[in-house]
Amino acid sequence: MAKRSVSKNIEKTGSTSRRIVLFSVPPAMELDIIGPMSVFAAVNNMKNLLHPGYEIELATSERDRVIAGLLGFSLPAHRHYREIRGNVDTLLVVGGTGPMTVRDASVSRWLSVMASKVRRLGTICSGSFLLAEAGLLNGRRATTHWALTRELASRYPEVIVDPNPIWVQDGNIYTSAGVTAGMDLALWFVEEDHGNAVALAVAKELVLFLRRPGGQAQFSASLSVQASGRKPLLELQVWIKENLHRNLSIETLAAQAAMSPRNFARVFTRELGITPARYIEQIRLEAARQQLEQTGKSLEEIASSCGFGSAELMRRAFLRSLEITPGRYRDHFGPSSTMKTR
């Protein structure tokens, strides 16, 4: 933990900087803290930054200001959360086992007060449990690490839990999935504050391969099939990728898997937790995204090769799953992207 470098950044950016407070109820996942802090610090370290940078602080619920990490590291916080004074632009609640096991009414009250003051309130991974415990996610769409989404929904039924996206925005509250998704969310904050060009420069500086939009799935549909462990479905996965241009109806897929259509649909959905139709759409989206990122093919060509039928149908699928059009996706991640501010 580079406490010294954070202090240096505070001095460098001055009183006009945006104040970012990361809050931890330990034990914490170290990367949930270090990752986002590295993103914000990278902005401060940029030369010729035309906008205010970030004043980065780490707060905790521990009286001795020491955050125990799940990997065995101890991270020194700047202050106890009750010592936070003055204006805070963004409060980011980090994850770990603490947010799931510690129920502290004073923490919930503090979060409720802060929620009414900050411009942005966000969580990383299990940090969403602290906001849910404080009632701040009631009636809101939210996410967390995919392995914790059922637990979040079970404990807090008034929260609209979406297990798929990397991060979700509902009003001024942002919730994100596990570990590196915290860096994706931090990069989005940078883009909101400074524009696409600065966010891209930070991603490049930190050697982040892809600055992913929030609507991107936490893991690919291909991994879902691999996780099933059923050989027929694994073989079908390969066949589907090689035949995306075809009409992949239930009947076609069932015949390829040597099952009746009804039995195939039942087994597929039970094993993967997703319908065949939804899975096919996700595989086609993955293939289309890859072509948008790596080739100069037209949207019609990509739609045809991926089995969407038309560019318009592909556009609807992108909006439905990623909340972004194919054209804008290419603008962000295409081979000749200039990352224009929109």
C-alpha positions as CSV (number, residue, x, y, z in Angstrom):
1,M,0.0,0.0,0.0
2,A,1.6,3.2,-1.1
3,K,0.3,5.6,1.5
4,R,3.1,8.0,0.8
5,S,2.3,8.2,-2.9
6,V,-1.3,8.9,-2.2
7,S,-0.4,11.7,0.1
8,K,1.8,13.1,-2.6
9,N,-1.1,13.0,-5.0
10,I,-3.2,14.9,-2.5
11,E,-0.6,17.7,-2.4
12,K,-0.2,17.8,-6.1
13,T,-3.8,18.1,-7.1
14,G,-4.7,20.7,-4.4
15,S,-7.9,22.0,-3.0
16,T,-9.7,22.0,-6.4
17,S,-9.4,18.2,-6.8
18,R,-12.3,15.8,-6.6
19,R,-12.2,14.0,-3.3
20,I,-12.5,10.2,-3.6
21,V,-12.9,8.2,-0.4
22,L,-12.6,4.4,-0.4
23,F,-14.3,2.8,2.6
24,S,-13.5,-0.6,3.9
25,V,-15.0,-2.9,6.6
26,P,-12.3,-5.5,6.9
27,P,-11.3,-8.2,6.2
28,A,-11.0,-6.7,2.7
29,M,-10.0,-7.9,-0.8
30,E,-6.7,-6.0,-1.3
31,L,-7.1,-5.5,-5.1
32,D,-10.6,-4.0,-4.5
33,I,-8.6,-1.2,-2.8
34,I,-5.4,-1.0,-4.7
35,G,-6.9,-1.4,-8.2
36,P,-9.3,1.7,-8.1
37,M,-6.7,3.8,-6.2
38,S,-4.2,3.0,-8.9
39,V,-6.6,4.2,-11.6
40,F,-7.3,7.5,-9.8
41,A,-3.6,8.0,-9.0
42,A,-2.7,7.5,-12.7
43,V,-4.9,10.5,-13.5
44,N,-3.0,12.6,-11.0
45,N,0.3,11.5,-12.5
46,M,-0.7,12.6,-16.0
47,K,1.2,15.5,-17.4
48,N,-0.7,18.5,-18.7
49,L,-4.0,17.4,-17.0
50,L,-6.5,20.2,-17.9
51,H,-9.0,19.2,-15.2
52,P,-8.8,18.8,-11.4
53,G,-7.3,15.5,-10.4
54,Y,-8.3,13.4,-7.4
55,E,-7.7,13.6,-3.7
56,I,-7.6,9.9,-2.7
57,E,-8.3,8.8,0.8
58,L,-8.8,5.4,2.4
59,A,-11.1,5.1,5.4
60,T,-12.0,2.1,7.5
61,S,-14.3,1.0,10.4
62,E,-11.3,-0.2,12.4
63,R,-10.2,2.0,15.3
64,D,-6.5,1.4,14.7
65,R,-6.9,2.3,11.0
66,V,-5.4,-1.0,9.9
67,I,-7.3,-3.0,7.3
68,A,-6.7,-6.7,7.4
69,G,-6.5,-8.2,3.9
70,L,-7.8,-11.6,2.8
71,L,-4.4,-12.3,1.1
72,G,-2.5,-11.6,4.3
73,F,-1.5,-8.0,3.8
74,S,-2.3,-5.2,6.2
75,L,-3.3,-1.9,4.6
76,P,-3.0,1.4,6.6
77,A,-6.0,3.7,6.2
78,H,-5.8,7.4,6.4
79,R,-8.5,7.8,8.9
80,H,-11.5,6.2,10.7
81,Y,-14.8,6.8,8.8
82,R,-16.1,8.9,11.6
83,E,-13.2,11.3,11.0
84,I,-14.3,12.1,7.5
85,R,-15.1,15.8,7.3
86,G,-15.8,18.3,4.5
87,N,-17.1,17.6,1.0
88,V,-16.7,14.2,-0.6
89,D,-17.2,13.9,-4.4
90,T,-17.3,10.1,-4.6
91,L,-17.6,7.4,-1.9
92,L,-16.5,3.9,-3.0
93,V,-17.3,1.0,-0.7
94,V,-14.8,-1.8,-1.2
95,G,-15.4,-5.6,-0.9
96,G,-14.1,-8.5,1.1
97,T,-15.7,-10.8,3.7
98,G,-16.3,-7.9,6.1
99,P,-19.2,-6.3,4.3
100,M,-21.0,-9.7,4.3
101,T,-20.4,-10.6,7.9
102,V,-20.3,-7.3,9.8
103,R,-23.7,-5.6,10.6
104,D,-23.0,-2.3,12.2
105,A,-25.9,0.1,12.6
106,S,-23.6,3.0,13.0
107,V,-21.9,2.2,9.7
108,S,-25.4,2.0,8.0
109,R,-26.4,5.4,9.4
110,W,-23.1,6.9,8.2
111,L,-23.6,5.5,4.7
112,S,-27.1,6.9,4.6
113,V,-25.9,10.3,5.6
114,M,-23.1,10.2,3.1
115,A,-25.4,9.0,0.3
116,S,-27.3,12.3,0.6
117,K,-24.1,14.3,0.3
118,V,-21.9,12.7,-2.3
119,R,-22.1,13.1,-6.1
120,R,-21.5,9.4,-6.6
121,L,-21.8,6.4,-4.3
122,G,-20.3,3.1,-5.5
123,T,-19.4,-0.4,-4.4
124,I,-17.0,-3.1,-5.5
125,C,-17.9,-6.7,-5.2
126,S,-19.4,-7.5,-1.8
127,G,-19.4,-3.8,-0.8
128,S,-22.9,-3.8,-2.2
129,F,-24.0,-5.7,0.9
130,L,-23.2,-2.7,3.1
131,L,-25.4,-0.4,0.9
132,A,-28.2,-3.0,0.9
133,E,-28.0,-3.3,4.7
134,A,-28.4,0.4,4.9
135,G,-31.4,0.3,2.7
136,L,-29.8,2.3,0.0
137,L,-30.3,-0.3,-2.7
138,N,-34.0,-0.9,-2.1
139,G,-35.9,-0.6,-5.4
140,R,-32.7,-0.1,-7.3
141,R,-31.0,-2.3,-9.9
142,A,-27.6,-3.5,-8.5
143,T,-25.0,-6.2,-9.0
144,T,-22.1,-7.8,-7.2
145,H,-19.7,-10.7,-7.9
146,W,-21.6,-13.4,-9.8
147,A,-21.0,-15.9,-7.0
148,L,-22.7,-13.6,-4.5
149,T,-25.7,-12.4,-6.4
150,R,-28.1,-15.1,-5.1
151,E,-27.0,-14.3,-1.5
152,L,-27.6,-10.6,-2.1
153,A,-31.0,-11.2,-3.6
154,S,-31.9,-13.6,-0.8
155,R,-30.9,-11.3,2.1
156,Y,-32.3,-8.2,0.5
157,P,-35.3,-9.0,-1.6
158,E,-36.1,-5.4,-2.2
159,V,-32.9,-5.0,-4.3
160,I,-33.2,-5.7,-8.0
161,V,-30.2,-7.9,-8.4
162,D,-28.7,-8.3,-11.9
163,P,-26.1,-11.0,-11.9
164,N,-24.7,-10.3,-15.4
165,P,-23.2,-6.9,-15.8
166,I,-19.7,-5.8,-14.8
167,W,-21.2,-2.7,-13.2
168,V,-24.6,-1.1,-12.9
169,Q,-25.6,2.5,-12.6
170,D,-28.9,3.4,-11.0
171,G,-29.1,7.1,-10.4
172,N,-26.0,8.2,-8.7
173,I,-25.4,4.8,-7.2
174,Y,-22.9,2.4,-8.9
175,T,-22.4,-1.2,-8.0
176,S,-19.8,-3.5,-9.6
177,A,-18.7,-7.1,-9.8
178,G,-15.6,-8.6,-8.2
179,V,-12.0,-7.6,-8.1
180,T,-10.9,-6.1,-11.5
181,A,-14.4,-4.9,-12.2
182,G,-13.6,-2.2,-9.5
183,M,-10.9,-0.9,-11.9
184,D,-13.5,-0.9,-14.8
185,L,-15.8,1.2,-12.6
186,A,-13.0,3.5,-11.6
187,L,-12.1,4.0,-15.3
188,W,-15.8,4.9,-16.0
189,F,-15.6,7.5,-13.2
190,V,-12.5,8.9,-14.9
191,E,-14.3,9.0,-18.3
192,E,-17.3,10.8,-16.6
193,D,-14.9,13.3,-15.1
194,H,-12.3,13.8,-17.8
195,G,-13.6,12.2,-21.0
196,N,-12.7,9.2,-23.2
197,A,-9.2,10.2,-24.1
198,V,-8.0,10.5,-20.5
199,A,-9.7,7.2,-19.5
200,L,-8.0,5.5,-22.5
201,A,-4.6,6.9,-21.5
202,V,-5.0,5.6,-18.0
203,A,-6.0,2.2,-19.3
204,K,-2.9,2.1,-21.5
205,E,-0.7,3.3,-18.6
206,L,-2.0,0.4,-16.4
207,V,-1.8,-2.1,-19.2
208,L,-5.5,-2.8,-19.0
209,F,-6.3,-4.8,-22.2
210,L,-9.9,-3.6,-22.6
211,R,-11.9,-0.8,-20.9
212,R,-15.1,-2.7,-20.8
213,P,-18.6,-1.1,-20.8
214,G,-20.7,-1.7,-17.8
215,G,-23.2,-3.8,-19.7
216,Q,-20.5,-6.4,-20.6
217,A,-21.1,-9.8,-19.0
218,Q,-19.0,-10.8,-16.0
219,F,-18.0,-14.0,-17.9
220,S,-18.5,-15.3,-21.3
221,A,-21.2,-17.8,-22.4
222,S,-18.3,-20.1,-23.6
223,L,-17.1,-20.4,-20.0
224,S,-20.6,-21.3,-18.9
225,V,-20.5,-24.3,-21.2
226,Q,-17.1,-25.4,-20.1
227,A,-18.2,-25.2,-16.5
228,S,-21.0,-27.7,-17.1
229,G,-18.6,-30.5,-17.6
230,R,-20.9,-32.4,-19.9
231,K,-19.1,-33.7,-23.0
232,P,-22.1,-33.4,-25.4
233,L,-22.5,-29.7,-24.5
234,L,-18.7,-29.1,-24.8
235,E,-18.8,-30.6,-28.3
236,L,-21.9,-28.6,-29.2
237,Q,-20.1,-25.5,-28.1
238,V,-17.4,-26.0,-30.7
239,W,-19.9,-26.8,-33.4
240,I,-22.0,-23.7,-32.6
241,K,-18.9,-21.4,-32.9
242,E,-18.2,-22.9,-36.3
243,N,-21.8,-22.6,-37.5
244,L,-23.0,-19.2,-36.2
245,H,-24.1,-18.2,-39.7
246,R,-26.7,-21.1,-39.7
247,N,-30.2,-21.1,-38.4
248,L,-29.5,-22.4,-34.9
249,S,-33.0,-23.4,-33.9
250,I,-33.8,-25.7,-31.0
251,E,-34.4,-28.5,-33.5
252,T,-31.0,-28.0,-35.1
253,L,-29.2,-27.9,-31.8
254,A,-31.0,-30.9,-30.4
255,A,-30.3,-33.0,-33.5
256,Q,-26.6,-32.1,-33.2
257,A,-26.6,-33.1,-29.6
258,A,-28.5,-36.3,-30.4
259,M,-31.5,-35.4,-28.2
260,S,-35.1,-34.7,-28.6
261,P,-35.9,-30.9,-28.8
262,R,-37.8,-31.0,-25.5
263,N,-35.2,-33.0,-23.6
264,F,-32.4,-30.9,-25.1
265,A,-34.0,-27.6,-24.0
266,R,-34.6,-29.0,-20.5
267,V,-31.1,-30.4,-20.0
268,F,-29.4,-27.3,-21.5
269,T,-31.3,-24.9,-19.3
270,R,-30.8,-27.0,-16.2
271,E,-27.0,-27.5,-16.7
272,L,-26.2,-23.9,-17.7
273,G,-28.9,-21.8,-16.1
274,I,-29.6,-20.2,-19.4
275,T,-31.9,-21.0,-22.3
276,P,-30.5,-22.2,-25.6
277,A,-31.8,-19.1,-27.4
278,R,-30.2,-16.7,-24.9
279,Y,-26.9,-18.7,-25.0
280,I,-26.8,-18.5,-28.8
281,E,-27.4,-14.7,-28.7
282,Q,-24.5,-14.3,-26.2
283,I,-22.1,-16.4,-28.4
284,R,-23.1,-14.4,-31.4
285,L,-22.5,-11.2,-29.5
286,E,-19.1,-12.4,-28.4
287,A,-18.2,-13.2,-32.0
288,A,-19.5,-9.8,-33.2
289,R,-17.6,-7.9,-30.6
290,Q,-14.4,-9.7,-31.6
291,Q,-14.9,-8.7,-35.2
292,L,-15.8,-5.1,-34.3
293,E,-12.6,-4.9,-32.2
294,Q,-10.2,-6.5,-34.7
295,T,-11.6,-6.0,-38.2
296,G,-12.8,-3.3,-40.6
297,K,-15.8,-5.3,-41.8
298,S,-19.1,-3.5,-42.3
299,L,-21.9,-4.0,-39.7
300,E,-23.9,-5.9,-42.3
301,E,-21.0,-8.3,-43.0
302,I,-20.5,-8.9,-39.3
303,A,-24.2,-9.4,-38.7
304,S,-24.3,-12.0,-41.5
305,S,-21.3,-13.9,-40.4
306,C,-22.5,-14.1,-36.8
307,G,-26.0,-15.2,-37.7
308,F,-28.0,-12.1,-36.7
309,G,-29.6,-11.9,-40.2
310,S,-29.3,-8.1,-40.4
311,A,-27.4,-5.2,-38.9
312,E,-30.6,-4.0,-37.3
313,L,-31.2,-7.3,-35.5
314,M,-27.6,-7.2,-34.3
315,R,-28.1,-3.6,-33.1
316,R,-31.1,-4.6,-31.0
317,A,-29.1,-7.5,-29.5
318,F,-26.3,-5.2,-28.5
319,L,-28.6,-2.7,-26.9
320,R,-30.5,-5.5,-25.1
321,S,-27.3,-7.1,-23.6
322,L,-24.6,-4.4,-23.6
323,E,-26.6,-1.2,-23.6
324,I,-24.5,0.1,-26.4
325,T,-24.8,0.0,-30.3
326,P,-22.4,-1.9,-32.4
327,G,-21.2,1.4,-34.0
328,R,-20.4,3.0,-30.6
329,Y,-18.8,-0.3,-29.5
330,R,-16.4,-0.1,-32.5
331,D,-15.8,3.6,-31.7
332,H,-14.6,2.5,-28.2
333,F,-12.7,-0.6,-29.0
334,G,-12.1,-0.9,-32.7
335,P,-8.6,-1.2,-34.2
336,S,-8.5,2.4,-35.4
337,S,-10.5,3.9,-32.5
338,T,-9.7,7.6,-31.7
339,M,-11.8,7.4,-28.5
340,K,-13.8,10.5,-29.4
341,T,-15.8,12.1,-26.6
342,R,-19.5,11.6,-27.1
